[in-house]
Amino acid sequence: MALSLPLDAERYHPDPREPVDRWFQAASASNVRTTTAVVADLVGPSCGAVVDPFAGGGSSAAAARLMGLPFFGIEIDPVLACVSMAKSRATVRHARMLQGLPPIRDLDSLHPVLAMLSTCGGADEVTVASCLAVVLALRASRGAPLGYVEVADDLARRPPSAAAGRLVCADATASEGWRDLSVPQEHAVLYTSPQFGRRSPLLGAPAGLTVAARGILTTAGTDHDRAAAPQDAGFAGTTVAMLRQAASRMRRATVVIEHEPDDEGHDATQEVLEQAAAALPGRVHGARVIACGQFTWRGPLSLIVFDLR
Ligand SMILES: C[S@@+](CC[C@H](N)C(=O)[O-])C[C@H]1O[C@@H](n2cnc3c(N)ncnc32)[C@H](O)[C@@H]1O
């Protein structure tokens, strides 16, 4: 079977025109359409949900949206958790909640908008609309403000899945975040991109934005570990610690893990497969490493793929 792999840079890098996904794209993000094509090739039409325990700026969330699938995500950074939440769950209705409020031109204008939003709807609606406001404040802090009308247009072009998903701000290698995530036990793809190394680009959001994002998530009960900080267990250690958590909650899934060499150029693909097989005895099937191209200074991208059963 010919796979729709990210073999060239155009297919690997995020498309800056992709509605919703274009709101924020991390340097380490992947192309939403390529992700959906890989899921179609590897999982097929039986795929019922996307799970990403290292959700980052939400390329998998946006891919799930494009596929009309519910998204279940974990992300340790509160600002990125808000970005992923907005990309997976925002609707035109949330954009309309913002449209009656002052524009977000800088971080200072976020706070009054959040205060006004808190009286504008039910708790769940307020959370998603507030995450959308965080996205706009993040954009403004980078000198690239985005208006309510542009956001509403994107949302009209890409409605989210009607089925519920969930996102929590937590450490994906520990059990707390997974406890309330209610990931589907079957028919999901776990498609993720763990931190490649310490020199993976960090978000570097203004401290005030991180505090505001944490406040939103705490109020919503989706902030599970205030003290959580990524442990540097290396690519294989972090990935396998996450897989233990996933495997204790998912009976069957197709697992797709993006891998690039770490800061020292070390390739951990075989370690991941060996350690995963040892940590999850009898549950790793059809394991393979699919080589793509080299798109960053780190070295070649590979996809580590297996069926969890
Ligand atoms: C390579 S990035 C993911 C990029 C993502 N695909 C995107 O579209 O932006 C890895 C992400 O994992 C997050 N992360 C690192 N360690 C984590 C952990 N233990 N639990 C949850 N998230 C973690 C980082 O904050 C970062 O956003």
Ligand as a Chemical Component Dictionary entry (heavy atoms), coordinates in Angstrom:
data_LIG
# 
_chem_comp.id                   LIG 
_chem_comp.type                 NON-POLYMER 
_chem_comp.pdbx_formal_charge   0 
_chem_comp.three_letter_code    LIG 
# 
loop_
_chem_comp_atom.comp_id 
_chem_comp_atom.atom_id 
_chem_comp_atom.alt_atom_id 
_chem_comp_atom.type_symbol 
_chem_comp_atom.charge 
_chem_comp_atom.model_Cartn_x 
_chem_comp_atom.model_Cartn_y 
_chem_comp_atom.model_Cartn_z 
_chem_comp_atom.pdbx_ordinal 
LIG C1  C1  C 0  6.928 18.178 19.754 1  
LIG S1  S1  S 1  5.724 19.058 20.682 2  
LIG C2  C2  C 0  4.190 18.580 19.980 3  
LIG C3  C3  C 0  3.878 19.402 18.792 4  
LIG C4  C4  C 0  2.451 19.267 18.368 5  
LIG N1  N1  N 0  2.259 18.137 17.489 6  
LIG C5  C5  C 0  1.948 20.560 17.742 7  
LIG O1  O1  O 0  1.155 20.530 16.818 8  
LIG O2  O2  O -1 2.307 21.632 18.213 9  
LIG C6  C6  C 0  5.718 18.210 22.194 10 
LIG C7  C7  C 0  4.760 18.800 23.224 11 
LIG O3  O3  O 0  4.729 17.946 24.352 12 
LIG C8  C8  C 0  4.574 18.729 25.520 13 
LIG N2  N2  N 0  5.056 17.911 26.627 14 
LIG C9  C9  C 0  6.339 17.638 26.947 15 
LIG N3  N3  N 0  6.374 16.783 27.979 16 
LIG C10 C10 C 0  5.094 16.492 28.303 17 
LIG C11 C11 C 0  4.476 15.623 29.260 18 
LIG N4  N4  N 0  5.215 14.912 30.113 19 
LIG N5  N5  N 0  3.136 15.545 29.288 20 
LIG C12 C12 C 0  2.374 16.270 28.425 21 
LIG N6  N6  N 0  2.893 17.111 27.497 22 
LIG C13 C13 C 0  4.234 17.206 27.440 23 
LIG C14 C14 C 0  5.376 19.989 25.266 24 
LIG O4  O4  O 0  4.914 21.077 26.051 25 
LIG C15 C15 C 0  5.140 20.193 23.761 26 
LIG O5  O5  O 0  4.081 21.066 23.554 27 
# 
loop_
_chem_comp_bond.comp_id 
_chem_comp_bond.atom_id_1 
_chem_comp_bond.atom_id_2 
_chem_comp_bond.value_order 
_chem_comp_bond.pdbx_ordinal 
LIG C1  S1  SING 1  
LIG S1  C2  SING 2  
LIG S1  C6  SING 3  
LIG C2  C3  SING 4  
LIG C3  C4  SING 5  
LIG C4  N1  SING 6  
LIG C4  C5  SING 7  
LIG C5  O1  DOUB 8  
LIG C5  O2  SING 9  
LIG C6  C7  SING 10 
LIG C7  O3  SING 11 
LIG C7  C15 SING 12 
LIG O3  C8  SING 13 
LIG C8  N2  SING 14 
LIG C8  C14 SING 15 
LIG N2  C9  SING 16 
LIG N2  C13 SING 17 
LIG C9  N3  DOUB 18 
LIG N3  C10 SING 19 
LIG C10 C11 SING 20 
LIG C10 C13 DOUB 21 
LIG C11 N4  SING 22 
LIG C11 N5  DOUB 23 
LIG N5  C12 SING 24 
LIG C12 N6  DOUB 25 
LIG N6  C13 SING 26 
LIG C14 O4  SING 27 
LIG C14 C15 SING 28 
LIG C15 O5  SING 29 
# 
